[in-house]
Amino acid sequence: MSLTHIHTSESVGEGHPDKLADQISDAILDDALRQDKRSRVAIETLVTHGLAVIAGELSMEGYIDMAKIVRQTINEVGYTDTELGMDGNTCGVMISVQEQSTEIAQGVDTGGAGDQGMMFGLATRETPEMMPLPLAMAHALTRRSAEVRRKHPSLGLRPDVKSQVSVVYEDGVAQKVETVVLSQQHSPSLNLDSISEVAREYIISPVLEEYGEYVNEEPKIWINPTGSFTQGGPHGDTGLTGRKIIVDTYGGLCPHGGGAFSGKDPTKVDRSAAYMARHVAKCVVASGLAERCVISFAYAIGVPEPVSVNVETFGTESVEHAEIVKRVRGNFDLTPAGIIKHLGLLDMKYLPTAKNGHFGNPAFPWERTDMADALRS
């Protein structure tokens, strides 16, 4: 007897207040690493009505004009007028940043992990990007919303948007799209019928077509279920760095250790080891060793090697489970220094990771499957 259930995942667009906070934190990180590869960064951002607050720890050689970066990031997302939800040109910016603790540095500078914790990575054959179907589609909706808003400003779309996709699974295998929800901020000149027509034509229908193999009948579609969505962005809701960790990862289809990503330099294993877990999981699936894989690591602060490495393949493995673990341990350097070197984490821009999730984008180095051949033997 087959087991049927529905799994739902959500995404939020770049104009959502929490994602705006993530982007600001990562923009500051990028400028720190541009000036000094040895920077130690842990930046938190709060955005609210007319105000951005920057707090955290930063140790580096150089100077960052944080207020300038905050304003640039807010404007680039599309918040250039208080009517839209915030004005990057005139909003207040408060900064309270101190140096990183020397007690942390004494463990990190010798190659140890920047913190303790658990990190997880998933890969599955459900989609070409090896991401779970509900989250891949939810990200596609918010990504397309931003593209349409920039390409067709006359349509009246505004930066804040949330999406949600429900998928029917049978025995753990995705079967069909059941429900799509899109909450799209819009101009007050648009009524519900108008925004629904725009959302269906320009955003929802193209995404359903992209994932057409899972759309064998018209799914239930909800657009702005409250009736209108004109007050958005930080004017409508306070945003915080790291408050969308399930959106950032696997949409609830994988465990999460609780650590956020944005604003942290790659010595923080919350970020770098989560990226490595995704990379290893993708290589395991790409190698044919499993159809679905979750990799988990755990670290102790100041200690280079992980205290545990686990592999879960849900009965989809093609060789003995112990053999997969052996090949993973034998082919990947899982120390923070090894991860940073293998993925080139000091030579990339982190701001793009704060939009549409940290996984599934082929431009990110942890999405490579270059180690798949090594895992086959």
C-alpha positions in Angstrom: 0.0 0.0 0.0 1.5 3.3 -1.1 2.0 6.2 1.4 0.7 9.5 0.0 1.4 12.9 1.6 1.6 16.6 0.5 4.8 18.6 1.3 4.8 22.4 1.1 7.7 24.7 0.7 7.9 28.5 0.6 10.2 31.1 -0.8 10.4 34.9 -0.4 11.7 37.4 -2.9 14.6 39.8 -2.7 12.2 42.6 -1.5 11.0 40.6 1.5 12.3 42.4 4.6 14.1 39.3 5.9 15.8 38.8 2.6 16.7 42.5 2.3 18.4 42.2 5.7 20.3 39.1 4.4 21.5 41.0 1.3 22.7 44.0 3.4 24.7 41.6 5.7 26.3 39.8 2.7 27.0 43.1 0.9 29.1 44.2 3.9 30.8 40.8 4.0 31.7 41.1 0.3 33.3 44.5 0.8 35.3 43.1 3.8 36.6 40.1 1.9 37.4 42.3 -1.2 39.8 44.4 1.0 41.1 41.6 3.3 40.7 37.9 2.7 41.5 37.3 6.3 38.5 39.3 7.5 36.4 37.8 10.3 32.8 38.9 9.8 29.5 38.2 11.6 27.1 41.0 10.6 23.4 41.1 11.6 20.9 43.5 10.0 17.5 44.7 11.1 15.3 46.7 8.8 12.1 48.4 9.8 10.0 51.4 8.9 12.6 54.0 7.7 15.5 52.5 9.5 18.3 49.9 9.1 20.4 48.8 12.1 23.7 47.0 11.6 25.3 45.1 14.5 27.8 42.3 15.0 31.5 41.6 14.9 34.1 42.6 12.3 37.9 42.3 12.3 39.8 43.3 9.2 42.4 45.5 7.6 40.7 48.3 5.8 37.6 50.5 6.1 34.0 49.9 5.1 31.5 52.7 4.5 28.6 50.6 5.9 26.0 53.3 5.5 26.8 53.7 1.8 26.6 49.9 1.3 23.3 49.7 3.2 21.7 52.4 1.0 23.0 51.0 -2.2 21.7 47.5 -1.4 18.2 48.9 -0.4 18.0 50.9 -3.6 19.2 48.1 -5.9 16.4 45.9 -4.6 13.9 48.5 -5.6 13.1 50.4 -2.4 13.7 54.0 -3.7 10.6 55.6 -2.3 8.8 55.4 1.0 5.6 54.6 -0.8 7.2 51.4 -1.9 8.1 50.3 1.6 11.4 52.1 2.2 13.7 54.8 0.6 17.3 53.8 0.6 18.3 57.4 -0.1 16.7 58.9 3.1 16.3 56.0 5.6 18.2 56.1 8.9 21.2 53.9 9.4 22.5 52.9 12.8 25.7 51.0 13.2 27.0 49.1 16.3 29.9 46.8 15.3 32.8 45.6 17.3 35.8 43.4 16.7 35.6 39.6 16.8 36.5 38.0 20.2 40.2 37.1 20.4 39.2 33.9 22.1 37.4 32.8 18.9 40.4 34.0 16.8 42.9 31.9 18.7 41.1 28.7 17.6 40.2 29.8 14.1 43.5 31.3 13.1 45.1 27.8 13.6 42.6 26.2 11.2 39.8 25.3 13.6 36.1 25.7 13.1 34.7 29.1 13.9 31.9 27.6 15.9 30.3 24.4 17.0 27.1 23.1 15.4 25.5 20.7 12.9 25.2 21.3 9.1 23.2 19.4 6.5 23.2 19.1 2.7 20.7 17.4 0.4 20.6 16.4 -3.2 17.8 14.6 -5.1 16.9 13.6 -8.6 13.5 15.3 -8.5 14.7 18.3 -10.5 17.6 19.1 -12.9 19.2 21.3 -10.2 19.0 18.3 -7.7 16.7 20.3 -5.4 13.4 19.3 -3.9 10.6 20.1 -6.3 8.4 22.3 -4.0 11.3 24.6 -3.1 12.7 24.7 -6.6 9.3 25.9 -7.9 8.8 28.3 -5.0 12.2 29.9 -5.8 11.4 30.0 -9.5 8.2 32.0 -8.7 10.0 34.6 -6.6 12.9 34.8 -9.1 10.6 35.4 -12.0 8.6 38.0 -10.0 11.8 40.1 -9.7 12.7 39.6 -13.4 9.2 40.7 -14.5 9.1 43.6 -12.2 12.4 45.0 -13.6 11.6 44.2 -17.2 8.0 45.5 -17.1 7.7 48.3 -14.5 4.4 49.4 -16.0 2.7 46.2 -14.7 2.7 47.7 -11.2 4.6 44.9 -9.4 6.5 45.9 -6.3 9.6 44.3 -4.6 8.0 42.3 -1.8 6.7 38.8 -2.7 6.2 35.4 -1.1 5.5 32.1 -2.8 4.4 28.6 -1.7 4.1 25.3 -3.6 2.5 22.1 -2.4 3.5 18.8 -4.0 1.9 15.4 -3.7 4.4 12.6 -2.9 3.8 8.9 -3.1 6.3 6.7 -1.2 8.7 9.6 -1.1 8.5 10.3 -4.9 7.1 13.6 -6.2 4.0 13.1 -8.3 2.2 16.4 -9.0 1.8 20.0 -8.0 -1.3 20.4 -5.8 -1.4 24.1 -4.8 0.5 27.3 -5.7 0.3 30.4 -3.5 1.7 33.8 -4.6 1.5 37.0 -2.5 2.7 39.8 -4.7 3.1 43.4 -3.6 1.5 45.7 -6.1 0.6 49.3 -6.9 -2.6 50.7 -5.2 -3.9 51.3 -8.8 -4.3 47.5 -9.3 -7.4 45.6 -7.9 -7.4 41.9 -7.2 -8.5 40.9 -10.6 -5.8 43.0 -12.3 -2.9 41.7 -10.1 -4.2 38.1 -10.5 -4.2 38.4 -14.3 -0.7 39.8 -14.3 0.6 37.2 -11.8 -0.9 34.3 -13.7 0.3 35.4 -17.1 3.8 36.6 -16.3 4.8 34.6 -13.2 2.8 31.5 -12.4 2.1 30.0 -15.9 5.7 30.2 -17.1 6.9 28.4 -14.0 4.2 25.7 -14.2 5.3 25.2 -17.9 8.9 24.9 -16.8 8.0 22.1 -14.4 5.4 20.7 -16.7 6.1 17.0 -16.0 4.6 17.5 -12.6 1.6 19.5 -13.8 -0.9 16.9 -15.1 -3.9 19.0 -14.1 -4.5 22.6 -13.1 -3.3 23.0 -9.5 -5.2 25.2 -7.0 -3.9 28.7 -7.3 -4.2 31.4 -4.6 -3.0 35.0 -5.5 -3.0 37.6 -2.8 -5.5 35.6 -0.6 -6.2 38.6 1.7 -7.5 40.6 -1.3 -4.7 43.2 -1.6 -1.0 43.6 -0.9 0.2 47.2 -1.3 2.0 47.9 2.0 5.1 45.8 1.9 8.8 45.8 2.6 10.2 47.2 5.9 7.1 49.5 6.1 4.9 46.5 6.4 7.1 44.1 8.4 10.4 44.1 10.3 13.2 42.1 8.7 16.1 40.3 10.3 19.2 38.5 9.0 18.9 34.8 9.2 15.2 34.5 9.7 14.5 32.5 6.5 16.9 29.5 7.0 14.4 27.0 5.6 13.8 29.1 2.6 17.6 29.4 2.3 18.1 25.6 2.4 15.7 22.8 1.4 12.2 23.9 2.2 11.8 21.6 5.2 12.7 18.4 3.3 16.1 18.2 5.1 17.1 18.7 8.8 18.6 22.0 9.7 21.2 22.7 12.4 19.8 26.1 13.1 22.7 28.2 11.9 22.0 31.0 9.4 24.4 31.9 6.5 24.3 35.6 5.5 26.8 38.0 7.0 29.3 35.3 8.0 32.7 34.8 6.5 33.6 31.2 5.5 35.5 30.3 8.7 32.1 30.1 10.2 31.2 26.4 9.5 27.5 27.3 9.9 28.0 28.6 6.3 30.9 26.9 4.7 30.2 23.4 6.0 26.6 23.6 4.9 27.8 24.5 1.5 30.2 21.6 1.6 27.5 19.2 2.7 25.4 20.2 -0.3 28.5 19.8 -2.6 29.2 16.3 -1.3 25.5 15.3 -1.5 25.3 16.4 -5.1 28.5 14.5 -6.0 27.1 11.3 -4.3 23.9 11.6 -6.4 25.7 12.6 -9.6 28.0 9.6 -9.2 25.1 7.2 -9.2 25.8 6.0 -5.6 22.3 7.1 -4.6 19.1 8.8 -6.0 18.7 10.9 -2.9 21.2 11.8 -0.2 21.5 13.9 2.9 25.0 14.6 4.3 25.5 15.9 7.8 28.5 17.2 9.6 29.1 18.4 13.2 32.0 20.5 14.4 33.5 21.7 17.7 34.8 25.3 17.9 38.5 25.5 17.3 38.8 21.9 16.1 39.6 21.4 12.4 38.1 17.9 11.7 34.4 17.3 12.1 33.3 15.4 15.1 30.9 13.4 13.0 30.1 12.7 9.4 26.9 11.0 8.4 25.3 9.9 5.1 21.6 9.1 4.7 20.5 7.6 1.3 16.9 6.5 2.2 17.3 3.1 0.7 18.3 4.5 -2.7 22.0 3.6 -2.6 23.6 1.4 -5.2 26.5 0.2 -3.0 26.8 -0.6 0.7 26.1 2.4 2.9 29.4 2.0 4.8 31.2 2.1 1.4 29.7 5.5 0.6 30.8 6.9 3.9 34.3 5.6 3.3 34.5 7.2 -0.1 33.2 10.5 1.2 35.8 10.6 4.0 38.5 9.5 1.7 37.9 12.1 -1.1 37.0 15.3 0.7 39.0 17.5 3.1 36.3 18.5 5.6 38.4 20.9 7.7 37.4 24.6 7.4 40.6 25.3 5.5 40.1 22.4 3.2 36.5 23.5 2.5 37.4 27.1 1.8 40.2 26.0 -0.6 38.2 23.4 -2.4 35.1 25.6 -3.0 37.1 28.9 -3.4 35.1 30.6 -0.7 37.4 33.6 -0.4 37.1 34.4 -4.1 33.4 34.8 -4.6 30.6 37.3 -4.1 28.1 36.3 -1.4 25.4 38.8 -2.1 23.7 36.6 -4.8 23.3 33.8 -2.3 20.9 36.0 -0.3 18.4 35.9 -3.2 16.3 32.8 -4.1 18.1 30.4 -1.8 21.7 29.3 -1.3 21.4 26.1 -3.2 20.4 25.1 -6.8 22.1 28.0 -8.6 24.7 26.6 -10.9 26.8 29.8 -10.5 27.7 28.8 -6.9 30.8 26.7 -6.6 29.3 24.1 -4.2 26.8 23.2 -7.0 29.7 21.6 -8.9 29.7 17.8 -9.3 33.4 17.5 -10.2 34.1 14.9 -7.6 31.5 12.5 -8.8 34.1 10.4 -10.8 36.3 10.1 -7.7 33.4 8.7 -5.7 32.6 6.0 -8.2 35.7 4.0 -7.4 
